[in-house]
């Protein structure tokens, strides 16, 4: 570990992934989202491996869920985004997929959160926008966040970039991240690696380290 002016500068994955310093974020592993992702069964299994390892060492765990607003409460941007996702031409054709009590909204059963774990709902791509996630992490002294879930190229990349701007070191567990488009997911990882602040690892390495 590098030390400078009284600071501990963690630069390696083992230093960053100490249990006290890192939290696990399980991003949008919802029934209705997993159903849309090709090969989601493997992603669910890998996220489950990461989650078990984190629980075994009592790492702090946070979940996010994407929440749809009722059609009457959607603003112009929410409607535009839903139209793009659902490939419809008119706002009135939008169907809110992830209403709070809908069958698509819950976390997949294999990953059911424990009472000791937080679940934050959001209407944005970044897990930090409009949620208490940053406050909760800071209050616990967390300096890094490991991310698993879906989809890498849609919501995980914006979350990781937001974490960087907040001064949190992001760790992407790549084989525990599903994607809707493999090429777009690859470009996301390449772009984040080029930017230089994100560490990319895999399930085996992460679980062994923690």
C-alpha positions as CSV (number, residue, x, y, z in Angstrom):
1,X,0.0,0.0,0.0
2,X,1.3,3.4,-0.9
3,X,1.4,6.0,1.8
4,X,1.6,9.8,1.3
5,X,0.9,12.7,3.6
6,X,-0.9,10.5,6.0
7,X,-3.1,8.8,3.3
8,X,-3.3,5.2,2.5
9,X,-3.4,4.9,-1.3
10,X,-4.7,1.5,-2.3
11,X,-3.6,0.6,-5.8
12,X,-3.9,-3.2,-6.0
13,X,-7.0,-5.4,-6.0
14,X,-6.1,-7.2,-2.7
15,X,-5.7,-3.8,-1.0
16,X,-9.0,-2.4,-2.5
17,X,-11.0,-5.5,-1.7
18,X,-10.5,-5.6,2.1
19,X,-13.8,-6.4,3.7
20,X,-13.9,-3.1,5.7
21,X,-13.3,-0.9,2.6
22,X,-15.4,-2.5,-0.1
23,X,-19.2,-3.1,-0.5
24,X,-21.0,-5.3,-3.0
25,X,-23.6,-3.7,-5.3
26,X,-26.0,-6.2,-6.9
27,X,-27.4,-4.1,-9.8
28,X,-31.0,-4.7,-11.1
29,X,-31.1,-8.5,-10.8
30,X,-34.8,-8.4,-11.3
31,X,-37.1,-11.1,-12.7
32,X,-38.3,-9.0,-15.7
33,X,-34.8,-7.8,-16.6
34,X,-33.1,-11.2,-16.3
35,X,-35.8,-12.6,-18.6
36,X,-34.7,-10.2,-21.3
37,X,-31.0,-11.1,-21.1
38,X,-29.6,-14.0,-23.2
39,X,-27.7,-16.4,-20.9
40,X,-29.0,-14.8,-17.8
41,X,-29.0,-18.1,-16.0
42,X,-25.2,-18.1,-16.0
43,X,-25.1,-14.5,-14.8
44,X,-27.5,-15.3,-11.9
45,X,-25.4,-18.3,-10.9
46,X,-22.2,-16.2,-10.9
47,X,-23.8,-13.3,-9.0
48,X,-25.0,-15.9,-6.5
49,X,-21.4,-17.1,-6.0
50,X,-20.2,-13.6,-5.4
51,X,-23.1,-12.9,-3.0
52,X,-22.4,-16.0,-1.0
53,X,-18.8,-15.1,-0.7
54,X,-19.6,-11.6,0.4
55,X,-22.1,-12.9,3.0
56,X,-19.6,-15.4,4.3
57,X,-17.2,-12.6,5.2
58,X,-20.0,-10.3,6.3
59,X,-19.3,-7.7,3.6
60,X,-21.9,-4.9,3.3
61,X,-24.3,-5.7,0.4
62,X,-26.6,-3.3,-1.4
63,X,-29.2,-4.1,-4.1
64,X,-30.8,-1.9,-6.7
65,X,-34.1,-2.3,-8.5
66,X,-35.3,-0.4,-11.6
67,X,-38.7,1.1,-10.8
68,X,-41.2,2.2,-13.4
69,X,-43.5,5.1,-12.6
70,X,-47.2,4.9,-13.4
71,X,-47.8,6.2,-16.9
72,X,-49.5,9.3,-15.4
73,X,-46.4,10.2,-13.5
74,X,-43.8,9.7,-16.2
75,X,-42.2,12.9,-17.4
76,X,-41.0,13.6,-21.0
77,X,-37.6,11.9,-20.5
78,X,-39.1,8.9,-18.8
79,X,-41.5,8.5,-21.7
80,X,-38.8,8.9,-24.2
81,X,-36.6,6.3,-22.6
82,X,-39.5,3.8,-22.3
83,X,-40.4,4.4,-25.9
84,X,-36.8,3.6,-27.0
85,X,-36.6,0.5,-24.8
86,X,-40.0,-0.8,-25.9
87,X,-39.6,0.2,-29.5
88,X,-42.9,2.1,-29.8
89,X,-43.6,5.3,-31.6
90,X,-46.1,7.0,-29.4
91,X,-45.9,7.8,-25.6
92,X,-49.4,6.4,-25.2
93,X,-48.2,3.0,-26.3
94,X,-45.7,2.8,-23.4
95,X,-46.4,0.1,-20.8
96,X,-44.6,0.5,-17.4
97,X,-42.7,-2.8,-17.1
98,X,-41.4,-2.4,-13.6
99,X,-44.2,-1.1,-11.5
100,X,-43.6,-1.8,-7.8
101,X,-46.1,-4.7,-7.4
102,X,-45.7,-6.2,-10.8
103,X,-44.3,-9.7,-11.3
104,X,-41.3,-8.3,-13.1
105,X,-40.2,-6.0,-10.3
106,X,-38.7,-8.3,-7.6
107,X,-35.1,-9.5,-7.3
108,X,-34.8,-13.1,-8.8
109,X,-35.5,-15.6,-6.1
110,X,-31.9,-17.1,-6.1
111,X,-30.6,-13.7,-4.9
112,X,-33.3,-12.7,-2.4
113,X,-31.8,-10.0,-0.1
114,X,-31.4,-10.6,3.6
115,X,-32.8,-8.4,6.2
116,X,-29.2,-7.1,6.8
117,X,-29.0,-5.9,3.2
118,X,-30.4,-2.8,1.7
119,X,-32.5,-2.5,-1.5
120,X,-32.7,0.9,-3.2
121,X,-35.2,1.6,-6.0
122,X,-34.3,4.0,-8.8
123,X,-35.7,5.4,-12.0
124,X,-32.3,6.3,-13.4
125,X,-29.4,4.3,-14.8
126,X,-26.9,5.3,-12.1
127,X,-27.4,3.6,-8.8
128,X,-26.3,6.8,-7.1
129,X,-28.8,9.2,-8.6
130,X,-31.8,9.7,-6.4
131,X,-30.9,7.0,-3.9
132,X,-29.2,7.0,-0.5
133,X,-26.4,4.7,-1.7
134,X,-23.6,7.2,-1.6
135,X,-24.6,8.4,1.9
136,X,-24.8,4.9,3.2
137,X,-21.4,3.9,1.8
138,X,-19.7,7.0,3.1
139,X,-21.3,6.6,6.6
140,X,-19.8,3.1,6.7
141,X,-16.4,4.2,5.7
142,X,-16.6,2.3,2.4
143,X,-14.1,3.5,-0.3
144,X,-14.7,0.9,-3.0
145,X,-17.7,-0.7,-4.6
146,X,-17.7,-4.1,-6.4
147,X,-20.5,-4.4,-8.9
148,X,-22.3,-7.4,-10.3
149,X,-25.6,-7.6,-12.1
150,X,-27.3,-6.5,-15.4
151,X,-26.9,-4.8,-17.7
152,X,-23.3,-3.9,-18.1
153,X,-23.7,-1.6,-21.1
154,X,-26.9,0.1,-19.9
155,X,-26.8,0.7,-16.2
156,X,-23.6,-0.6,-14.7
157,X,-21.3,1.6,-16.8
158,X,-23.1,4.8,-15.8
159,X,-23.0,3.6,-12.1
160,X,-19.3,3.0,-12.3
161,X,-18.6,6.4,-13.9
162,X,-20.7,8.0,-11.2
163,X,-18.8,6.1,-8.5
164,X,-15.5,7.5,-9.9
165,X,-16.8,11.0,-9.8
166,X,-17.7,10.4,-6.1
167,X,-14.2,9.2,-5.3
168,X,-15.1,5.6,-4.9
169,X,-13.0,2.9,-6.5
170,X,-15.2,0.7,-8.7
171,X,-14.5,-3.0,-9.2
172,X,-16.4,-4.7,-12.0
173,X,-16.8,-8.5,-11.6
174,X,-17.1,-9.0,-15.3
175,X,-18.4,-12.6,-15.5
176,X,-21.0,-11.7,-12.9
177,X,-22.3,-8.9,-15.2
178,X,-24.9,-9.7,-17.9
179,X,-25.5,-7.7,-21.0
180,X,-28.1,-7.3,-23.7
181,X,-25.5,-6.6,-26.4
182,X,-22.1,-8.4,-26.1
183,X,-20.3,-5.9,-28.4
184,X,-21.6,-2.9,-26.5
185,X,-20.6,-4.5,-23.2
186,X,-17.1,-5.2,-24.5
187,X,-16.9,-1.5,-25.5
188,X,-18.0,-0.4,-22.1
189,X,-15.3,-2.5,-20.4
190,X,-12.6,-1.2,-22.9
191,X,-13.7,2.4,-22.3
192,X,-13.6,2.0,-18.5
193,X,-10.2,0.3,-18.7
194,X,-8.9,3.1,-20.8
195,X,-10.1,5.7,-18.4
196,X,-8.0,4.0,-15.8
197,X,-9.9,4.2,-12.5
198,X,-11.9,0.9,-12.8
199,X,-10.6,-2.5,-11.8
200,X,-12.0,-5.4,-13.8
201,X,-11.8,-8.8,-12.2
202,X,-13.7,-12.1,-12.3
203,X,-15.7,-14.2,-9.9
204,X,-12.9,-16.6,-9.0
205,X,-10.4,-13.9,-8.3
206,X,-12.8,-11.7,-6.3
207,X,-14.2,-14.5,-4.2
208,X,-10.7,-15.8,-3.4
209,X,-9.5,-12.4,-2.4
210,X,-12.3,-11.6,0.0
